[in-house]
Amino acid sequence: MNIPSLLGDGKGNYRVHVVGNSGASVSTVSTYIATKLNVPNISLDALFWGPEWTTYSNDEYKERIIAAMAQDPRGWVIDGNHRDTFISEHATDVIWLDPPLWLYLPRILWRTLLRLLNIIPSCAEGCEETWGDVLSTNGIIWFCISQHGYRKQRYGEMLARTSIAKGGKMRRPQ
């Protein structure tokens, strides 16, 4: 399948929303695209999580997203699924990363281990993970496994409505 280049707004500005399940390389791909476009890379995890895993009210969180999107008139690349409908409405391009679970689950296990050993930083400042957190149903590993099917269905339905092939702005690289 030949995937066209990013659509943008026709004036050289790009607002790209990269979505997918935790561990599907959403942050890695977003960082790469933002670097190539020379626009801010915005992590929704960093905006969503406050110190010690606290969260902001819906209004505060939306304000944080809006402020981040306004940083650079040339655009942005946002990674993550929080408020995905709101962000996708403002995006010029939506990219859905959907690798099979067997491919990215080992990566999430490895990255979680590296965070537990303080070799790499946590997903948001002040949000340290513990072995108890990781091994619980509140941890990232369980979240990744339990959300795989949900994300596949949700974004599959979105792709069916808004794919580039139908004149929309969403794509799913193969």
N, C-alpha and C positions, 0 to 999 in steps of 0.2 A: 504494500500500500504506500503510495506517495503522499506524504503529509506536507501541505503547503507551509510556507514560512508564516511567521506570526502576522496577524491581521493589522494590529495597531489601529489608530484612528484616521489613517490616511495622511496625517500631518507629521509623521515621524515620532509620535508619542505612543507609548505602550503601557497598558495597565493589564498585567498578567496575573491570573489567579491559578495557582497550582494546587490541586486537591488530590486526595488519596488517603488510604489508611495509614495509621502510624507505622513507620518503618518502611514505607514504600519508596523511600528516597525523595520525598516531596521537598524537604529542606535542601538537599544536595542539588537537585535540579533547579530549584528556585534561585539558589546562590549562583549557580552557573549562568542562568539566563540574565539575572540582574547584573552580573559582572559584564556580560557581553553587551547588554543594552546601556550600561552605565547609569542605572537608576537604582533607587533604594530597594533593598531586599527586606521585606517586613515579615517577621515571624509572628503569627497569631498567638503561639504559645507564650512568647515574651510579653505580649499585650494582655493576654487573658489571665495569666497566673501572677498573683502578687506574692510577697514573701511568705514562705511556709505554706504554699499551696492555697492561699486565700484567693478568692475571685472578686472581681469588681461587679457592681450592679450592672444590669443590662444596659442602662443608659450610660454609665461611665465607660463601659467596655466599648459601646458603639462610638462614643466621643473619642476614645483612644484610637480606634480604627480610622475614623474620619480624619483626625489630626495626622496620623501616619500617612494616609493616602494623599494629604495635601502638602507633604514635604517638598516635592519636586514636581514642577509643572510638566516635565517630560514623561512622568509616569512612575510606575512601581511594579514590583513583583511581590505578591503576597503568597505565603505558603501556609496552608492549614485549612481546617474544616469548620472552625467556629464561625458562626455568622456567614456561612458560605453563600447563601442565597443573596444576602445584602451585598457582599463583595462582588459576586459574579455579575450582578446587575450593573455594576460600575466598571467591570473589566472589559477590555477590548478582546481578550483571549482567555479561555479557560482550558487548562490542560489537566486531564484526569490520568493519574498514574495508577495502573491496576495490575501489578505483577501478581502471580500466584502466591498464595500464602506460604507454600513450602520454600519459595525463593527468598522472601524477605523476613520470615520469622527468625532464621538464624542471625540475620543482621541486627534485629531488634534485641535479641538475647546478648549478642556481643557488645553492642553499644550500651546496653543497660549495665552489663558487667563493668565496662570501662567507666561509666558514671559512678557506680558504686565504689570503685577503687580510686575515685577522684583523678582519673587520668584525662578525662574530657569533661567539659562543663555540663551542668544540668540544662534542661530545656528552657529554664527561665531563672533569672537571678534570684537567689534566696530559696530555691526549691530543691532541696537535697533529698535524694531517695535513700531509703533504708532497705535492708534485706526484707524486713517485715512488710514494708510497702510493696516491694516488687513481687513478693510471693502471695500477696493478698488479691482478692477480686477487685481491689481498687488500683492495682498496679498496672503499669504499661503493658506488660506481657498479656495479662488477661484481657485488657482493653483491646489490644491489637487482634487477638484471636476472636473475641466476641463481636467486634465491629466489622470484621472482614466481609461477611455476607451482607450486612446492612449497607455498608458503603458501596458494595458492588451493585446492589439493587438500586439504591438511591441515585448514584451517578449514572448507572445504566439507563434509568428512566430520563434523567436530565439530558444525557447524550442523545437519546431517541428524539427528544424535542428540539435540541439546540445544536446539533452537530454541524460542522462546517459543510458537510455534504448536503445539508438541507438549507444552507444559507445562514447558519448560526455562527457561533463563535467558540464552540467547544470541540475538543479533539481528544482522542485516546490513542496515544502512540502505541504501536504494536512492537 
